[in-house]
Amino acid sequence: RRGAWPEPITRPGATLTSRRSPRHSLRHWCGAGLLICAVVGYLGLSSALVAIRSPLGALSVSRDREARRGVSSREAVATLKEPSRSGTEAQISKFALWHGIGDLGIRLLSRLPPRLLQVALRNFEPVGSDDATIQLLRHLSDRGLVRVQSSEDHLTCATLVLDELDLKRSKFHLYGISQVEGLSHEDDGSRELPAALAESEELAAFLSNHVRLLREAEVDMESSDAFFVTAMAAFRLRDCQPVVSVLLPVVHEVGPRFVSELKPSQLAATLRFLANLGSEDKELHRLLALGLAKKVDQCGPHVLGNVSLDLARLGGAPKDALQAIASATVAKRHLFQPWQLSGVLCGMADLGYRNNGLLKAAVGYTRANIGLVAPEDAVRIVYAFATLNATEPQLLQAVSQAATWKMDRFTARQLSLLMWSFATLQYRIPRLIDYATTRAERILEDFDPQGLSNMVWALAKLGADEPAFLAAAGDVAVAQIRDFGSQELSNLVWGFAALRQRHGALMKAAAEVAESRIDSFGHQELSNLAWAYGKCRFPAPSLISAIAGAASSKMSDFSPQGLGNLAQAFFKLGYRNESVMLEISAASILKVDEMKAIDWEQVLRCIDFMDVPMEKVVENAELPSLSSGRLAECPQKALELLSLLAKREPEAEQAIGLAKALEEERQRRGKEAP
């Protein structure tokens, strides 16, 4: 029909009600009643079946699982029927029957007191395809039941396990190490064996036999699985030195034989185990990485995201393996979660491997899914781009926008790393800086020394002067000053000086700590520290004297800018030390090709300030080897100094080259003069 729907027909004075017929409502209620009756009948029938079911019925149900579970069904049923047996043994047998626990599990349970037995049997359900006996051992161990009252009781139970495995020495036993691991207990994510068991002769004999069997095993699927289980046991029992000292060497020894038979997930997991164990077998790492590269098409996002980080922790990987991982990531990027992609990027960045295709795909993925990216993932992504020195404005803008939306969820560590990444890329977004400093000021007490140092350094690199935050950060740094390392301390005071923030309490406390640890400072840290105190003109004579002494033994390591920073600090703070100045001058002459005009000006000004004669500078300097042959950055006074040096040994080959370079520079400047 066209037009509006017709109005419902109602009697005058009546209320408007539904127009369903009484017949329709009757059908509705009849159907609901039938459904309720069916549910009640089903529940009643189920309860009746449960009530009349007997152990013999359970036996018939589980008869097809006996071979797989290893259940001693006949013994269990005989125990149930035998009236002379105690109720406890009958309970154990029934439990073993229902859960597939073998003879070893029954023997272990029989040694528990009745009170602990009730705890052991409660809430135990075998899961997955692992041996139920192994799960029972872990169940007992995690609840402290196998280690009943003393280490002797635990050792007794452990001996039962080792004796059981001893019966199978004639053939390769795959789950032997897993059963030993089942006797351990959880301790902060790792499993730990009691001292009595770890130092027992029974365990040593079993490990020795297991190692022998692993060395003699042929390369097949079962043996490869056994190798993987051995590596996993070494990882999980990494706090038990007697076990790790036996298993890790054999993993290194036989690993190359089994690499080809391992599954992709096992290859990735083995790399993770070795990374956590601090393995240094580079050849095994290389073979595992190449083996994974051949099967990379079978790897999912989870494996790819983790294996990149593990390879970075191991210190390197073949380029072919990294290329394969990057290509697989690009091809499967639509299947990735943000944390998985960020793991791949971080691993590649830590390994110094730059793949433009992967970076381009990461930019597109991040922009398309920026709403799903958590703060930690956003930080890891931008950190990877900063480490690889890849500036992508579209990515940085998207991450910045997402970070401002979710700024209240950022932790102190994430915030400092985010700002460090933007500062490293020299990409300044004022809105992000405002949000980040506001958030940082609220959670300032959560910053550790490294985070606080990175935050101040990043603000200085970005030229963001935030007086309120810096004042509060300085107060927090003074309270934690003893916890700062050499690099963290030098970066912190450098950041304050670069932003022209003269925090007196911080500068004084930092000077005292730095002076007491001056031998641990590297050449770059000494340069930054001296420059900061010179920039602020903060009097710290004892610290500057200590810096000069430490720099004297590392002068050849200083960069031209570092040499200029030292000279500038000495000049501004009025520090005089002729011997150190001669060393700075000699090092500057050796780096003449790299010295910039501003570095030369700072060095020459300090020479004049200390009244060091040019003849003395020339006498203590060595002839430089000019690689470029150009002296365009040298001021006129530096050219005169080099000319005196060339005349000192006119016959020397280096002096001839220096004189030629000086003549070319004079001619060039003569032509450019008006």
C-alpha positions as CSV (number, residue, x, y, z in Angstrom):
1,R,0.0,0.0,0.0
2,R,1.0,3.6,-0.6
3,G,0.8,6.3,2.0
4,A,0.9,6.0,5.8
5,W,0.1,2.9,7.7
6,P,-3.6,2.7,8.8
7,E,-4.3,3.5,12.4
8,P,-5.3,0.6,14.7
9,I,-9.0,0.1,15.3
10,T,-9.9,0.6,18.9
11,R,-13.1,0.9,20.8
12,P,-13.9,4.3,22.4
13,G,-12.4,4.5,25.9
14,A,-10.3,1.3,25.5
15,T,-6.5,1.2,25.8
16,L,-4.3,0.3,22.8
17,T,-3.1,-3.3,23.2
18,S,-1.4,-5.9,21.0
19,R,-3.5,-7.4,18.2
20,R,-2.1,-10.9,18.6
21,S,-4.8,-13.5,18.7
22,P,-5.5,-15.7,21.8
23,R,-4.6,-18.8,19.7
24,H,-1.1,-17.4,19.1
25,S,-0.5,-16.7,22.8
26,L,-1.7,-20.3,23.7
27,R,0.9,-21.8,21.3
28,H,3.6,-19.7,22.8
29,W,2.9,-20.8,26.4
30,C,2.6,-24.5,25.3
31,G,5.9,-24.4,23.6
32,A,7.6,-22.9,26.6
33,G,6.1,-25.5,28.9
34,L,7.3,-28.4,26.7
35,L,10.9,-26.9,26.7
36,I,10.9,-26.7,30.5
37,C,9.7,-30.3,30.8
38,A,12.5,-31.5,28.4
39,V,15.2,-29.8,30.4
40,V,14.0,-31.2,33.7
41,G,13.7,-34.7,32.2
42,Y,17.3,-34.5,30.8
43,L,18.7,-33.4,34.2
44,G,16.8,-36.2,36.0
45,L,18.0,-38.8,33.6
46,S,21.6,-37.6,33.9
47,S,21.5,-37.7,37.7
48,A,20.1,-41.3,37.6
49,L,22.9,-42.5,35.3
50,V,25.5,-40.9,37.5
51,A,24.0,-42.6,40.6
52,I,23.9,-46.1,39.1
53,R,27.3,-45.9,37.4
54,S,29.9,-48.2,39.0
55,P,33.7,-48.5,38.8
56,L,33.3,-51.5,36.5
57,G,31.3,-49.2,34.2
58,A,34.1,-46.7,34.3
59,L,36.5,-49.4,33.4
60,S,34.5,-50.3,30.3
61,V,34.4,-46.6,29.3
62,S,38.2,-46.1,29.7
63,R,39.2,-49.5,28.3
64,D,40.1,-47.9,24.9
65,R,42.4,-45.4,26.6
66,E,44.5,-47.9,28.6
67,A,47.3,-48.2,26.1
68,R,47.7,-44.5,25.8
69,R,47.4,-43.7,29.5
70,G,49.4,-46.5,30.9
71,V,46.7,-47.3,33.5
72,S,47.0,-50.5,35.4
73,S,43.2,-51.0,35.2
74,R,43.1,-54.6,36.4
75,E,45.1,-53.8,39.5
76,A,42.9,-50.8,40.2
77,V,39.7,-52.8,39.9
78,A,41.1,-55.6,42.0
79,T,42.0,-53.1,44.7
80,L,38.5,-51.7,44.6
81,K,37.0,-55.2,45.0
82,E,39.4,-56.5,47.6
83,P,37.8,-56.0,51.0
84,S,41.1,-56.3,52.9
85,R,42.5,-53.2,51.3
86,S,42.2,-49.9,53.2
87,G,40.0,-47.1,52.1
88,T,43.0,-44.9,51.3
89,E,44.5,-47.4,48.8
90,A,41.1,-47.9,47.2
91,Q,40.8,-44.2,46.8
92,I,44.2,-44.0,45.2
93,S,43.4,-46.8,42.8
94,K,40.1,-45.2,41.8
95,F,41.9,-41.9,41.3
96,A,44.5,-43.6,39.1
97,L,41.8,-45.3,37.1
98,W,39.9,-42.2,36.3
99,H,42.9,-39.9,35.5
100,G,45.2,-42.3,33.8
101,I,47.9,-42.3,36.4
102,G,50.4,-45.1,36.0
103,D,52.1,-47.3,38.5
104,L,54.7,-44.7,39.3
105,G,52.0,-42.2,40.3
106,I,50.3,-44.8,42.5
107,R,53.6,-45.5,44.3
108,L,54.1,-41.8,44.9
109,L,50.6,-41.2,46.2
110,S,50.8,-44.2,48.5
111,R,53.7,-42.5,50.3
112,L,51.6,-39.4,51.3
113,P,49.9,-39.2,54.6
114,P,46.1,-39.3,54.5
115,R,45.8,-35.6,55.2
116,L,48.1,-34.6,52.4
117,L,46.5,-37.2,50.1
118,Q,43.2,-35.3,50.2
119,V,45.0,-32.2,49.1
120,A,46.8,-34.0,46.3
121,L,43.7,-35.5,44.9
122,R,41.8,-32.3,45.0
123,N,41.6,-30.1,41.8
124,F,43.8,-32.4,39.7
125,E,42.7,-32.8,36.1
126,P,45.1,-34.0,33.3
127,V,45.2,-31.6,30.4
128,G,46.5,-31.9,26.9
129,S,48.5,-34.9,25.6
130,D,51.3,-34.9,28.1
131,D,51.9,-37.9,30.3
132,A,49.5,-37.8,33.2
133,T,52.2,-39.0,35.6
134,I,54.3,-36.0,34.7
135,Q,51.4,-33.7,35.4
136,L,50.7,-35.5,38.7
137,L,54.4,-35.0,39.7
138,R,54.2,-31.3,38.9
139,H,50.8,-31.0,40.7
140,L,52.3,-32.6,43.8
141,S,55.4,-30.5,43.7
142,D,53.7,-27.2,43.1
143,R,51.6,-27.8,46.2
144,G,54.6,-28.8,48.3
145,L,53.3,-32.4,48.7
146,V,56.2,-34.4,47.2
147,R,58.6,-32.6,49.5
148,V,56.5,-33.8,52.5
149,Q,58.5,-32.7,55.6
150,S,62.1,-33.0,54.8
151,S,64.5,-33.3,51.9
152,E,64.9,-37.0,52.7
153,D,61.2,-37.6,51.9
154,H,61.6,-35.7,48.6
155,L,64.7,-37.7,47.7
156,T,62.8,-40.9,48.4
157,C,60.1,-40.0,46.0
158,A,62.7,-38.8,43.5
159,T,64.5,-42.0,43.7
160,L,61.3,-43.8,42.8
161,V,61.2,-41.8,39.6
162,L,64.8,-42.4,38.8
163,D,64.4,-46.1,39.5
164,E,61.4,-46.2,37.2
165,L,63.4,-44.6,34.4
166,D,66.4,-46.8,35.1
167,L,64.2,-49.8,33.9
168,K,64.1,-48.1,30.5
169,R,67.8,-47.5,30.0
170,S,67.9,-50.0,27.2
171,K,65.9,-47.7,25.0
172,F,65.7,-44.0,24.5
173,H,63.3,-42.4,27.0
174,L,61.7,-39.2,25.7
175,Y,60.1,-37.9,28.8
176,G,62.8,-38.8,31.3
177,I,64.0,-35.2,31.7
178,S,60.4,-34.0,31.9
179,Q,59.7,-36.4,34.8
180,V,62.7,-35.1,36.6
181,E,61.5,-31.6,36.0
182,G,58.2,-32.6,37.4
183,L,59.8,-33.1,40.8
184,S,60.8,-29.4,40.9
185,H,58.7,-26.5,42.1
186,E,57.9,-23.1,40.7
187,D,60.1,-20.2,41.8
188,D,59.6,-16.8,40.1
189,G,59.0,-18.3,36.6
190,S,61.7,-20.9,36.8
191,R,61.7,-24.4,38.3
192,E,64.0,-25.3,41.0
193,L,65.1,-28.7,42.4
194,P,65.7,-29.2,46.1
195,A,69.3,-29.3,47.1
196,A,69.1,-32.9,48.3
197,L,67.8,-34.0,44.9
198,A,70.1,-31.8,42.8
199,E,73.2,-33.2,44.6
200,S,72.1,-36.8,44.8
201,E,74.0,-39.6,43.1
202,E,70.7,-41.0,41.6
203,L,70.1,-37.7,39.6
204,A,73.8,-37.6,38.5
205,A,73.6,-41.2,37.2
206,F,70.3,-40.5,35.4
207,L,71.7,-37.3,33.7
208,S,74.8,-39.2,32.7
209,N,72.8,-41.9,31.1
210,H,70.5,-39.4,29.4
211,V,73.4,-37.6,27.9
212,R,74.9,-40.9,26.6
213,L,71.6,-41.9,25.0
214,L,71.3,-38.4,23.4
215,R,74.8,-38.6,21.9
216,E,74.2,-42.1,20.5
217,A,70.7,-41.5,19.2
218,E,70.0,-41.6,15.5
219,V,68.6,-38.4,13.8
220,D,64.9,-39.0,13.7
221,M,61.7,-37.3,14.9
222,E,61.7,-38.9,18.3
223,S,65.4,-38.1,19.0
224,S,64.8,-34.5,17.8
225,D,61.9,-34.2,20.2
226,A,64.2,-35.5,23.0
227,F,66.8,-32.9,22.1
228,F,64.1,-30.2,22.4
229,V,62.9,-31.5,25.7
230,T,66.5,-31.5,27.0
231,A,67.0,-27.9,26.0
232,M,63.7,-27.0,27.6
233,A,64.6,-28.8,30.8
234,A,67.9,-26.9,30.9
235,F,66.0,-23.6,30.5
236,R,63.4,-24.4,33.1
237,L,65.9,-25.7,35.6
238,R,68.4,-22.9,34.9
239,D,68.7,-22.1,38.6
240,C,69.9,-25.6,39.3
241,Q,73.6,-25.5,38.4
242,P,74.3,-29.3,38.6
243,V,71.6,-29.9,36.0
244,V,72.5,-27.0,33.6
245,S,76.2,-27.8,33.7
246,V,75.4,-31.3,32.4
247,L,72.6,-30.5,29.9
248,L,73.7,-27.2,28.3
249,P,77.1,-28.6,27.0
250,V,75.3,-31.6,25.4
251,V,72.8,-29.3,23.8
252,H,75.6,-27.4,22.2
253,E,77.3,-30.6,21.2
254,V,74.5,-32.5,19.5
255,G,72.3,-29.5,18.5
256,P,73.6,-29.2,14.9
257,R,72.6,-32.8,14.2
258,F,69.0,-32.3,15.1
259,V,68.3,-28.9,13.6
260,S,66.9,-30.2,10.4
261,E,64.3,-32.4,12.2
262,L,63.0,-29.7,14.5
263,K,59.6,-28.0,13.9
264,P,59.5,-24.2,13.4
265,S,58.0,-23.7,16.8
266,Q,60.7,-25.9,18.3
267,L,63.5,-24.0,16.5
268,A,62.2,-20.7,17.8
269,A,61.7,-22.0,21.3
270,T,65.2,-23.4,21.4
271,L,66.6,-20.0,20.4
272,R,64.7,-18.5,23.3
273,F,66.0,-21.2,25.7
274,L,69.6,-20.5,24.6
275,A,69.1,-16.7,24.9
276,N,67.9,-17.1,28.5
277,L,70.7,-19.4,29.3
278,G,73.4,-17.0,28.0
279,S,74.6,-19.4,25.4
280,E,77.7,-18.3,23.4
281,D,77.7,-21.1,20.8
282,K,77.5,-18.8,17.7
283,E,77.6,-21.8,15.3
284,L,74.5,-23.4,16.8
285,H,72.7,-20.1,16.9
286,R,73.5,-19.6,13.2
287,L,72.3,-23.1,12.3
288,L,69.0,-22.7,14.2
289,A,68.4,-19.3,12.5
290,L,69.0,-20.7,9.1
291,G,66.9,-23.7,9.8
292,L,64.0,-21.4,10.9
293,A,64.5,-19.3,7.7
294,K,64.0,-22.4,5.6
295,K,60.6,-23.1,7.3
296,V,59.6,-19.5,7.8
297,D,56.5,-20.0,5.7
298,Q,55.2,-22.3,8.4
299,C,55.8,-19.7,11.2
300,G,52.9,-17.7,12.6
301,P,53.0,-14.1,13.8
302,H,53.7,-15.2,17.4
303,V,56.9,-17.1,16.4
304,L,58.1,-14.3,14.1
305,G,57.5,-11.7,16.8
306,N,59.5,-13.5,19.4
307,V,62.3,-15.0,17.4
308,S,63.6,-11.6,16.2
309,L,64.0,-10.5,19.9
310,D,65.7,-13.7,20.8
311,L,68.2,-13.4,17.9
312,A,69.0,-9.9,19.1
313,R,69.6,-11.2,22.6
314,L,72.0,-13.8,21.2
315,G,74.0,-11.1,19.6
316,G,73.5,-11.7,15.8
317,A,72.0,-13.7,13.0
318,P,72.8,-14.5,9.4
319,K,71.5,-11.8,7.0
320,D,69.6,-14.5,5.0
321,A,67.7,-15.5,8.1
322,L,66.8,-11.8,8.9
323,Q,65.7,-11.3,5.2
324,A,63.5,-14.3,5.4
325,I,61.9,-13.2,8.7
326,A,61.3,-9.7,7.2
327,S,59.8,-11.0,4.0
328,A,57.4,-13.4,5.9
329,T,56.4,-10.5,8.2
330,V,55.5,-8.3,5.2
331,A,53.6,-11.1,3.6
332,K,51.6,-11.9,6.7
333,R,51.3,-8.5,8.2
334,H,47.5,-8.6,8.1
335,L,47.6,-11.5,10.6
336,F,49.8,-9.7,13.1
337,Q,48.8,-8.1,16.3
338,P,50.6,-4.8,17.2
339,W,52.8,-6.4,19.8
340,Q,54.0,-9.0,17.4
341,L,54.9,-6.5,14.7
342,S,56.7,-4.3,17.3
343,G,58.7,-7.4,18.4
344,V,59.9,-8.0,14.9
345,L,60.9,-4.3,14.4
346,C,62.7,-4.1,17.8
347,G,64.7,-7.3,17.1
348,M,65.7,-6.0,13.7
349,A,66.7,-2.6,15.1
350,D,68.8,-4.2,17.9
351,L,70.6,-6.3,15.2
352,G,71.2,-3.2,13.1
353,Y,69.3,-4.7,10.1
354,R,67.3,-2.2,8.0
355,N,64.8,-3.6,5.5
356,N,63.0,-0.8,3.7
357,G,60.1,-3.1,2.7
358,L,59.5,-4.0,6.3
359,L,59.6,-0.4,7.4
360,K,57.2,0.7,4.7
361,A,54.8,-2.1,5.7
362,A,55.1,-1.2,9.3
363,V,54.2,2.5,8.6
364,G,51.1,1.4,6.7
365,Y,50.0,-1.1,9.4
366,T,50.6,1.3,12.2
367,R,48.6,4.1,10.6
368,A,45.7,1.7,9.8
369,N,45.6,0.2,13.3
370,I,46.8,3.1,15.4
371,G,43.7,2.8,17.6
372,L,44.6,-0.7,18.6
373,V,48.2,0.0,19.4
374,A,48.9,-0.1,23.1
375,P,51.4,2.4,24.6
376,E,54.1,-0.2,25.0
377,D,53.8,-1.3,21.3
378,A,53.8,2.4,20.1
379,V,57.0,3.0,22.0
380,R,58.7,-0.1,20.7
381,I,57.7,0.8,17.1
382,V,59.1,4.3,17.3
383,Y,62.1,3.1,19.2
384,A,62.9,0.7,16.3
385,F,62.7,3.6,13.7
386,A,64.9,5.8,15.9
387,T,67.5,3.1,16.3
388,L,67.6,2.5,12.5
389,N,67.6,6.3,12.0
390,A,64.5,6.1,9.8
391,T,62.5,9.3,9.9
392,E,58.9,8.7,8.8
393,P,56.8,11.8,9.4
394,Q,53.5,10.0,8.8
395,L,54.3,7.3,11.3
396,L,55.6,9.8,13.9
397,Q,52.5,12.0,13.6
398,A,50.2,9.0,14.0
399,V,52.1,7.7,17.1
400,S,52.2,11.2,18.5
401,Q,48.4,11.5,18.1
402,A,47.8,8.1,19.6
403,A,50.1,8.9,22.5
404,T,48.3,12.1,23.4
405,W,45.0,10.1,23.5
406,K,46.4,7.4,25.8
407,M,49.0,9.5,27.7
408,D,47.4,8.6,31.1
409,R,48.3,4.9,30.4
410,F,52.0,5.5,29.8
411,T,54.5,4.4,32.5
412,A,57.6,6.3,33.4
413,R,59.8,3.9,31.4
414,Q,57.6,4.1,28.3
415,L,57.4,7.9,28.5
416,S,61.2,8.3,28.7
417,L,61.8,5.9,25.8
418,L,59.1,7.6,23.7
419,M,60.8,11.0,24.2
420,W,64.2,9.5,23.6
421,S,63.1,8.2,20.2
422,F,61.6,11.5,19.0
423,A,64.7,13.3,20.2
424,T,67.0,10.9,18.4
425,L,65.1,11.5,15.2
426,Q,65.1,15.2,15.8
427,Y,61.4,15.3,15.3
428,R,59.7,18.0,17.5
429,I,56.0,17.9,18.1
430,P,55.1,20.6,20.7
431,R,51.7,19.1,21.6
432,L,53.4,15.7,22.4
433,I,56.0,17.5,24.5
434,D,53.4,19.3,26.5
435,Y,51.4,16.1,27.2
436,A,54.5,14.1,28.0
437,T,56.0,16.6,30.5
438,T,52.6,17.0,32.2
439,R,52.3,13.2,32.6
440,A,55.9,12.9,33.6
441,E,55.5,15.5,36.3
442,R,52.6,13.5,37.8
443,I,54.6,10.2,38.0
444,L,58.0,11.7,38.6
445,E,58.6,9.4,41.6
446,D,58.3,6.3,39.3
447,F,61.3,7.3,37.2
448,D,64.5,5.4,37.7
449,P,67.9,7.1,37.0
450,Q,68.0,6.0,33.4
451,G,64.5,7.1,32.6
452,L,65.0,10.5,34.3
453,S,68.3,11.0,32.4
454,N,66.7,10.1,29.1
455,M,63.8,12.4,29.7
456,V,66.0,15.4,30.4
457,W,68.3,14.6,27.6
458,A,65.4,14.3,25.1
459,L,64.0,17.7,26.2
460,A,67.4,19.3,25.7
461,K,67.8,17.7,22.2
462,L,64.4,18.9,21.2
463,G,65.0,22.4,22.7
464,A,61.9,22.1,24.9
465,D,62.4,24.3,28.0
466,E,60.0,23.1,30.7
467,P,61.1,24.9,33.9
468,A,58.5,23.4,36.2
469,F,59.2,19.8,35.1
470,L,63.0,20.4,35.2
471,A,62.9,21.9,38.7
472,A,60.9,18.9,40.0
473,A,63.1,16.4,38.1
474,G,66.2,18.0,39.6
475,D,64.9,17.5,43.1
476,V,64.1,13.8,42.4
477,A,67.5,13.3,40.8
478,V,69.2,14.7,43.9
479,A,67.4,12.1,46.1
480,Q,68.6,9.3,43.7
481,I,72.0,10.7,42.8
482,R,73.9,7.7,44.2
483,D,72.0,5.3,41.9
484,F,73.1,7.1,38.7
485,G,75.6,5.5,36.4
486,S,78.4,7.4,34.7
487,Q,76.5,7.9,31.4
488,E,73.2,8.7,33.1
489,L,74.9,11.3,35.3
490,S,76.7,13.0,32.5
491,N,73.6,13.1,30.2
492,L,71.5,14.5,33.1
493,V,73.8,17.5,33.8
494,W,74.4,18.0,30.1
495,G,70.6,18.3,29.6
496,F,70.2,20.8,32.4
497,A,73.1,22.9,31.0
498,A,71.9,22.7,27.4
499,L,68.5,24.1,28.6
500,R,70.2,26.8,30.7
501,Q,68.7,25.4,33.9
502,R,71.2,25.9,36.7
503,H,70.0,23.6,39.4
504,G,72.5,24.3,42.2
505,A,71.7,21.3,44.5
506,L,71.8,18.9,41.5
507,M,75.1,20.3,40.2
508,K,76.7,20.1,43.6
509,A,75.5,16.5,44.3
510,A,76.5,15.4,40.8
511,A,80.0,16.8,41.2
512,E,80.6,14.9,44.4
513,V,79.4,11.6,43.0
514,A,81.2,12.0,39.7
515,E,84.5,12.9,41.4
516,S,84.3,9.7,43.5
517,R,83.7,7.6,40.4
518,I,85.8,9.5,37.8
519,D,87.7,6.4,36.7
520,S,84.5,4.8,35.4
521,F,83.7,7.6,33.1
522,G,84.4,7.2,29.4
523,H,85.8,9.9,27.1
524,Q,82.4,11.0,25.9
525,E,81.0,11.2,29.4
526,L,84.0,13.2,30.6
527,S,83.5,15.6,27.7
528,N,79.8,16.1,28.4
529,L,80.4,16.5,32.1
530,A,83.1,19.2,31.6
531,W,81.0,21.0,29.0
532,A,78.0,21.1,31.3
533,Y,79.9,22.7,34.2
534,G,81.6,25.1,31.9
535,K,78.3,26.1,30.3
536,C,76.7,26.8,33.7
537,R,80.0,28.3,35.0
538,F,79.4,26.3,38.1
539,P,82.5,26.3,40.3
540,A,83.7,22.7,41.0
541,P,87.5,22.9,41.0
542,S,88.1,19.4,42.5
543,L,85.8,17.8,39.9
544,I,87.5,19.7,37.0
545,S,90.9,18.6,38.3
546,A,89.7,15.0,38.4
547,I,88.3,15.3,34.9
548,A,91.6,16.6,33.6
549,G,93.5,13.7,35.3
550,A,91.1,11.0,33.9
551,A,91.1,12.6,30.4
552,S,94.9,12.6,30.2
553,S,95.0,8.8,29.9
554,K,92.2,8.7,27.3
555,M,93.1,11.7,25.2
556,S,93.5,9.7,22.0
557,D,89.9,8.5,22.2
558,F,88.4,12.0,22.3
559,S,86.6,13.3,19.3
560,P,87.5,16.8,18.0
561,Q,84.3,18.1,19.6
562,G,85.2,16.4,22.9
563,L,88.7,18.1,22.8
564,G,87.0,21.4,22.2
565,N,84.6,20.9,25.0
566,L,87.4,20.2,27.4
567,A,89.3,23.3,26.4
568,Q,86.2,25.4,26.6
569,A,85.4,24.1,30.1
570,F,88.9,24.8,31.3
571,F,88.8,28.4,29.9
572,K,85.3,29.2,31.4
573,L,86.1,27.8,34.8
574,G,89.6,29.3,35.0
575,Y,91.4,26.0,35.3
576,R,95.1,26.0,34.4
577,N,97.1,22.9,33.7
578,E,99.8,23.2,31.1
579,S,100.6,19.5,30.8
580,V,96.9,18.6,30.1
581,M,96.7,21.5,27.6
582,L,99.7,20.2,25.7
583,E,98.1,16.8,25.4
584,I,94.8,18.4,24.1
585,S,96.8,20.4,21.6
586,A,98.8,17.3,20.4
587,A,95.6,15.3,20.0
588,S,94.0,18.2,18.1
589,I,96.9,18.3,15.7
590,L,96.7,14.5,15.0
591,K,93.0,15.0,14.2
592,V,93.5,18.1,12.0
593,D,91.4,16.7,9.2
594,E,88.4,16.2,11.4
595,M,88.7,19.4,13.5
596,K,86.1,22.1,12.8
597,A,86.7,25.8,13.1
598,I,84.8,26.1,16.4
599,D,86.8,23.3,17.9
600,W,90.1,24.9,16.9
601,E,89.0,28.3,18.3
602,Q,88.2,26.7,21.7
603,V,91.6,24.9,21.8
604,L,93.6,28.0,20.7
605,R,91.8,30.3,23.1
606,C,92.6,27.9,26.0
607,I,96.3,27.8,24.9
608,D,96.4,31.6,25.1
609,F,94.6,31.6,28.4
610,M,97.2,29.3,29.9
611,D,100.1,31.2,28.3
612,V,101.5,28.1,26.7
613,P,104.2,29.0,24.2
614,M,103.7,27.8,20.6
615,E,107.2,26.4,20.5
616,K,106.3,24.1,23.4
617,V,103.1,23.0,21.7
618,V,105.1,22.1,18.5
619,E,107.8,20.3,20.5
620,N,105.2,18.0,22.2
621,A,103.1,17.3,19.0
622,E,103.5,14.6,16.4
623,L,103.2,15.1,12.6
624,P,99.7,14.3,11.4
625,S,98.8,12.1,8.4
626,L,96.5,14.1,6.2
627,S,93.8,11.9,4.7
628,S,91.9,14.5,2.8
629,G,94.7,17.0,2.2
630,R,92.5,20.0,3.0
631,L,92.8,22.4,5.9
632,A,89.7,24.5,5.1
633,E,88.4,24.4,8.7
634,C,91.7,25.6,10.2
635,P,91.8,29.3,11.4
636,Q,94.9,31.3,10.5
637,K,96.6,30.8,13.9
638,A,96.2,27.0,13.5
639,L,97.9,27.2,10.1
640,E,100.8,29.0,11.6
641,L,101.0,26.3,14.3
642,L,101.1,23.6,11.6
643,S,103.6,25.5,9.6
644,L,106.0,25.5,12.6
645,L,105.4,21.8,13.0
646,A,106.2,21.1,9.4
647,K,109.5,23.0,9.7
648,R,110.6,21.0,12.7
649,E,111.4,17.9,10.6
650,P,111.4,19.1,6.9
651,E,112.9,15.9,5.6
652,A,110.1,13.7,7.0
653,E,107.5,12.4,4.6
654,Q,104.6,13.5,6.7
655,A,106.2,17.0,7.0
656,I,106.5,17.2,3.2
657,G,102.8,16.3,2.8
658,L,101.8,18.8,5.5
659,A,103.8,21.6,3.9
660,K,102.2,20.9,0.5
661,A,98.7,21.0,2.1
662,L,99.5,24.3,3.8
663,E,100.7,25.8,0.5
664,E,97.6,24.7,-1.3
665,E,95.4,26.2,1.5
666,R,97.3,29.5,1.3
667,Q,96.8,29.7,-2.4
668,R,93.1,28.9,-2.1
669,R,92.6,31.6,0.5
670,G,94.6,34.1,-1.5
671,K,92.3,33.6,-4.5
672,E,89.2,34.0,-2.3
673,A,90.5,37.2,-0.7
674,P,89.1,40.4,-2.1
